[in-house]
Amino acid sequence: MKVLYPIKNLVDIKVVKETIKPFGGRCAKIVDGNLEYQIKDENQTAAYEALKDKAYIE
């Protein structure tokens, strides 16, 4: 599934990719101020929480 979240600050995409990799996230990119990546449905919540905890997304 493809997810799209508004990004808080400009962050290095490599750091974001490292954060979502353990959850199976892939193909991360920043498009028009939003973080977009693909992830399996069952891992979406865990990856979202990890990104939120690091204050990458709103």
N, CA, C and O atoms as a DFTB+ gen file, in Angstrom:
232 C
 N C O
     1  1       0.837      -1.165       0.000
     2  2       0.000       0.000       0.000
     3  2       0.885       1.232       0.000
     4  3       1.967       1.223       0.587
     5  1       0.436       2.278      -0.647
     6  2       1.167       3.538      -0.698
     7  2       0.578       4.467       0.356
     8  3      -0.639       4.623       0.452
     9  1       1.465       5.086       1.151
    10  2       1.020       6.035       2.165
    11  2       1.625       7.403       1.871
    12  3       2.670       7.516       1.228
    13  1       0.954       8.422       2.349
    14  2       1.356       9.801       2.105
    15  2       1.100      10.599       3.372
    16  3      -0.037      10.691       3.834
    17  1       2.162      11.180       3.940
    18  2       2.042      11.969       5.161
    19  2       2.700      13.325       4.964
    20  3       3.738      13.409       4.307
    21  1       2.120      14.397       5.518
    22  2       2.777      15.701       5.454
    23  2       4.054      15.683       6.294
    24  3       4.049      15.220       7.434
    25  1       5.127      16.183       5.731
    26  2       6.410      16.183       6.426
    27  2       6.558      17.485       7.210
    28  3       6.171      18.548       6.724
    29  1       7.116      17.409       8.418
    30  2       7.246      18.593       9.273
    31  2       8.360      19.506       8.795
    32  3       8.125      20.680       8.509
    33  1       9.543      18.984       8.710
    34  2      10.709      19.772       8.338
    35  2      11.433      19.063       7.206
    36  3      11.224      17.876       6.957
    37  1      12.273      19.802       6.538
    38  2      13.089      19.158       5.513
    39  2      14.070      18.227       6.218
    40  3      14.884      18.662       7.033
    41  1      13.980      16.963       5.895
    42  2      14.868      15.958       6.478
    43  2      15.565      15.225       5.349
    44  3      15.100      15.212       4.209
    45  1      16.675      14.624       5.685
    46  2      17.417      13.835       4.713
    47  2      16.626      12.563       4.422
    48  3      16.298      11.809       5.338
    49  1      16.325      12.329       3.170
    50  2      15.522      11.163       2.788
    51  2      16.218       9.859       3.175
    52  3      15.551       8.854       3.420
    53  1      17.544       9.864       3.232
    54  2      18.280       8.657       3.638
    55  2      17.946       8.278       5.082
    56  3      17.821       7.097       5.407
    57  1      17.806       9.278       5.933
    58  2      17.461       9.033       7.342
    59  2      16.049       8.456       7.440
    60  3      15.805       7.531       8.216
    61  1      15.139       8.996       6.665
    62  2      13.761       8.499       6.663
    63  2      13.732       7.058       6.179
    64  3      13.041       6.221       6.760
    65  1      14.473       6.766       5.123
    66  2      14.510       5.404       4.592
    67  2      15.048       4.426       5.627
    68  3      14.550       3.306       5.739
    69  1      16.067       4.841       6.389
    70  2      16.612       3.982       7.440
    71  2      15.577       3.731       8.537
    72  3      15.550       2.654       9.132
    73  1      14.739       4.711       8.801
    74  2      13.713       4.583       9.839
    75  2      12.624       3.596       9.430
    76  3      12.177       2.798      10.254
    77  1      12.192       3.639       8.172
    78  2      11.085       2.771       7.753
    79  2      11.537       1.394       7.253
    80  3      10.716       0.487       7.118
    81  1      12.821       1.233       6.982
    82  2      13.321      -0.041       6.453
    83  2      13.001      -1.246       7.348
    84  3      12.587      -2.280       6.825
    85  1      13.176      -1.155       8.682
    86  2      12.852      -2.314       9.533
    87  2      11.381      -2.743       9.460
    88  3      11.047      -3.875       9.808
    89  1      10.519      -1.854       9.014
    90  2       9.094      -2.149       8.915
    91  2       8.697      -2.587       7.506
    92  3       7.521      -2.830       7.233
    93  1       9.669      -2.686       6.628
    94  2       9.388      -3.105       5.260
    95  2       9.024      -1.954       4.337
    96  3       8.547      -2.177       3.224
    97  1       9.243      -0.728       4.787
    98  2       8.957       0.433       3.946
    99  2       9.970       0.543       2.823
   100  3      11.149       0.236       3.000
   101  1       9.494       0.990       1.654
   102  2      10.409       1.124       0.521
   103  2       9.927       2.234      -0.405
   104  3       8.806       2.729      -0.285
   105  1      10.797       2.606      -1.320
   106  2      10.485       3.617      -2.340
   107  2      10.091       4.960      -1.724
   108  3       9.181       5.626      -2.218
   109  1      10.766       5.356      -0.656
   110  2      10.432       6.627      -0.003
   111  2      10.926       7.793      -0.833
   112  3      12.025       7.774      -1.386
   113  1      10.073       8.821      -0.904
   114  2      10.449      10.059      -1.578
   115  2       9.606      11.187      -1.010
   116  3       8.561      10.962      -0.401
   117  1      10.084      12.400      -1.224
   118  2       9.352      13.580      -0.782
   119  2       8.768      14.249      -2.017
   120  3       9.497      14.636      -2.930
   121  1       7.443      14.382      -2.037
   122  2       6.720      14.949      -3.167
   123  2       5.835      16.086      -2.660
   124  3       4.925      15.859      -1.862
   125  1       6.097      17.289      -3.116
   126  2       5.288      18.459      -2.753
   127  2       5.085      18.608      -1.246
   128  3       3.977      18.899      -0.796
   129  1       6.149      18.410      -0.466
   130  2       6.055      18.574       0.979
   131  2       5.447      17.404       1.712
   132  3       5.165      17.500       2.906
   133  1       5.239      16.292       1.012
   134  2       4.691      15.088       1.635
   135  2       5.674      13.938       1.499
   136  3       6.371      13.813       0.493
   137  1       5.719      13.110       2.518
   138  2       6.507      11.893       2.475
   139  2       5.642      10.797       1.891
   140  3       4.540      10.541       2.378
   141  1       6.132      10.155       0.859
   142  2       5.387       9.087       0.189
   143  2       6.265       7.834       0.179
   144  3       7.444       7.901      -0.169
   145  1       5.692       6.706       0.558
   146  2       6.416       5.436       0.495
   147  2       5.436       4.283       0.454
   148  3       4.242       4.450       0.699
   149  1       5.962       3.111       0.140
   150  2       5.144       1.900       0.081
   151  2       5.469       1.036       1.287
   152  3       6.617       0.951       1.724
   153  1       4.420       0.389       1.821
   154  2       4.587      -0.474       2.987
   155  2       3.430      -1.464       3.032
   156  3       2.353      -1.190       2.503
   157  1       3.650      -2.603       3.659
   158  2       2.574      -3.579       3.836
   159  2       1.592      -3.052       4.878
   160  3       1.982      -2.371       5.827
   161  1       0.324      -3.374       4.691
   162  2      -0.737      -2.885       5.579
   163  2      -0.455      -3.164       7.052
   164  3      -0.677      -2.302       7.903
   165  1       0.033      -4.365       7.354
   166  2       0.217      -4.752       8.751
   167  2       1.349      -3.992       9.440
   168  3       1.415      -3.983      10.669
   169  1       2.239      -3.355       8.683
   170  2       3.350      -2.607       9.268
   171  2       3.146      -1.100       9.233
   172  3       3.990      -0.352       9.727
   173  1       2.060      -0.653       8.669
   174  2       1.835       0.775       8.480
   175  2       1.804       1.533       9.807
   176  3       2.446       2.576       9.928
   177  1       1.087       1.041      10.781
   178  2       0.949       1.737      12.064
   179  2       2.291       1.851      12.778
   180  3       2.614       2.911      13.313
   181  1       3.065       0.792      12.795
   182  2       4.365       0.819      13.471
   183  2       5.313       1.813      12.803
   184  3       6.018       2.553      13.490
   185  1       5.335       1.835      11.488
   186  2       6.201       2.768      10.762
   187  2       5.739       4.204      11.004
   188  3       6.564       5.098      11.196
   189  1       4.436       4.427      10.997
   190  2       3.889       5.759      11.260
   191  2       4.318       6.246      12.641
   192  3       4.759       7.386      12.788
   193  1       4.194       5.398      13.642
   194  2       4.573       5.773      15.005
   195  2       6.062       6.091      15.102
   196  3       6.450       7.034      15.791
   197  1       6.888       5.320      14.424
   198  2       8.337       5.562      14.442
   199  2       8.663       6.914      13.808
   200  3       9.484       7.664      14.335
   201  1       8.035       7.223      12.697
   202  2       8.258       8.510      12.042
   203  2       7.733       9.673      12.889
   204  3       8.352      10.735      12.954
   205  1       6.604       9.462      13.525
   206  2       6.001      10.496      14.376
   207  2       6.877      10.741      15.611
   208  3       7.074      11.888      16.012
   209  1       7.406       9.663      16.215
   210  2       8.263       9.786      17.392
   211  2       9.530      10.590      17.085
   212  3      10.028      11.327      17.937
   213  1      10.037      10.443      15.878
   214  2      11.257      11.174      15.480
   215  2      10.925      12.556      14.932
   216  3      11.822      13.283      14.506
   217  1       9.660      12.921      14.937
   218  2       9.166      14.245      14.505
   219  2       9.467      14.534      13.038
   220  3       9.729      15.679      12.669
   221  1       9.431      13.497      12.201
   222  2       9.614      13.698      10.760
   223  2       8.307      14.072      10.090
   224  3       8.298      14.785       9.086
   225  1       7.191      13.585      10.648
   226  2       5.883      13.834      10.042
   227  2       4.965      14.479      11.067
   228  3       5.221      14.439      12.271
   229  1       3.885      15.077      10.561
   230  2       2.921      15.742      11.442
   231  2       1.920      14.758      11.995
   232  3       1.033      15.142      12.757
